[in-house]
Amino acid sequence: MSKREDEPMTSSRKGGEDDEPEMTPAPPPEHISSSNVSAGAPAPRGARFGEGPEGRGARRERGVTGARAGFFDRIGQFIHDVRAEMKRVSWPTATEVKNTTIITIIAVIFFAIYLFVVDRGLTFLITQLEKLVGWLLGAV
């Protein structure tokens, strides 16, 4: 049995035994809202990569805390969670935004000029090829 990064293993081995220890996964943690997590804390591996047990897709389980909440309760919880996540976002400074905008504009201008030159060059080559083929077929 291989150990996965997202499953902490515990050993049930008794002292003095030479056989292979039996590894069992630790019990899953209680349901925790993301608003309880500090701003610098990394997301758990399953949340980052969307993996559930045995590499299958992660699935949110219903009924962890009982019956489904009402419509307005869920909207309120959603807004609360969105505000909590927005507080954790690392927003760029005005200088960073300005610099990346300038870099983007320069890159767009460069590639526009590059594609214009390539287009004109290919157009010229194709028209010259047409003239050559017409001249060769007209001469035959």
C-alpha angles and dihedrals in degrees: 000000000000123000115238123208095237096049116071108211128216125200123228091192118137118219116271098023116129097196125101112285117244109240119205126181118251116250115270117260122254118270107280127188116232089233088073092060120095120246097252098043115115119234117256114266093252091055093047096050102026094237127150127189116319092011095294121136116283116251129194111233121224124219096034090135099024132267121010114273121243124271096259092043090054092048090050091049090048092052090047091051092047092052091048092051092046089056089056094052116110101228119202121241121248090254092054091049091049093048095048090046091053091047091050093050091048091049092050092050092047094051092043090055091044093051091045091054093045091048093050091046093051091045090053092048094048094048090049090049090051091051091048093050090047091050092047094048092044091053094053 
